[in-house]
Amino acid sequence: MHRVYAWTWGVLVACQSGQAPPPEQTTSQAPVAIARSALQSIEASSFLSEDRSSFPAEHAFDGDRSTAWCEGVEGLGIGQALSVTLKKPTDIAEIRVDGGYYKDDRTLTNNGRPRKLAVASDQGWSVQIDFPFVPYREHAAQTVKEKPRVITQPGKATTLTFTLLEADEGRFTKDVCISEIALFAAP
Ligand SMILES: [Ca+2]
């Protein structure tokens, strides 16, 4: 079953019919950031490649908001997917996504942005992420702890697949981009 979350400014709200938001975590131990070195592989169904630059899947996991994965098919890339495989099964506690190309204000607004992503684990669970538009200036001011996040229950995964379900085109292109995805393990 899919659980659907939407976030407003820093606030996570469960949107499943009539349910209250998920309770705050009661553990005093915070989720632990999963290092790039814990990742086995990063792949995408397509990526944008232009004359002087390309936007491969690895750019979504390099810790740098000035680089991005951009899907590379015609139109908004609905159904295009990004997959990350960890070196061992891991209890995923949080997933934080930059839903757009957050290099700077112009880059963000010129390019396409995801509006809804599906996140599926190879261990059988999945969630959906809704993205309201967050202007660059507000987003850039967020620390990693403040970034909007999806809280899983937690769920175990070796491979996580992020699939574009809905997207908004940018001012100049329909190439949909994600600057960064951060994964956190249960403590
Ligand atoms: Ca990046």
Residues whose N, C-alpha, C, O or C-beta is under 5 A from the ligand:
A	BS01	CA	H59 A60 F61 D62 G63 D64 R65 T67 A68 S179 E180
